[in-house]
Amino acid sequence: MLRIGLTGGIASGKSVVTARLAELGAVVVDADALAREVVEPGTPGLAAIRDAFGDGVIRPDGSLDRPALGAIVFADEGRRRTLNGIVHPLVRSAAAAIVAAAPADAVVVQDIPLLVETGQQHDFDLVVVVDAPDDVRVARMVELRGMSEDEARARIAAQAGREERNAAADVILENTGSLAELLEQVDALWENVARKVS
């Protein structure tokens, strides 16, 4: 088994890379998807968030009000640490179960947005960073996610800087050009790693 830790700043293009690696045959563990699953209505994760942040972060239908929670945690480092302390252990546990169920010769790609921030870079055979300049990422968040420029910059500031993330990388995929150029880099990476496990 070859374990790849995939990371990159918000709006860097990680989801495109992850989707392509899944198409090529990787077993993908998506931390963002798991982070949503572990706080679904009725889960211990959602109960812990309600206890820590109050009923104001719960929608009338009982689901998590992500914008309300985001407004709290992106404005307050201590509150963000509280949230991470609830969600990260649950996500790691769910991810470990997927990895344990993967075939022995699988290429397992764990898409972890906060891989560097949580010190997990040493847990992988290979760390891949999807990189794009801050201004490019801000423009993407404004255009594609409807954020204000200030909101976008606050999200970027809440993550590791590019230098810190890139310093942890074994491979950097530059996402400043076209989609085709990014996919070409992903395909080349896959050829390389597929040879190692075959």
Salt bridges, closest charged atoms under 4 A:
GLU23 OE1 - ARG20 NH1 2.78
ASP55 OD1 - ARG50 NH1 2.83
ASP65 OD1 - ARG59 NH2 3.87
GLU77 OE1 - ARG80 NH2 2.39
GLU77 OE2 - ARG81 NH1 3.40
GLU117 OE2 - ARG165 NH1 3.98
ASP131 OD2 - ARG162 NH2 2.63
ASP134 OD1 - ARG137 NH1 2.83
ASP135 OD1 - ARG153 NH2 3.10
GLU149 OE2 - ARG153 NE 3.30
ASP187 OD1 - ARG20 NE 2.79
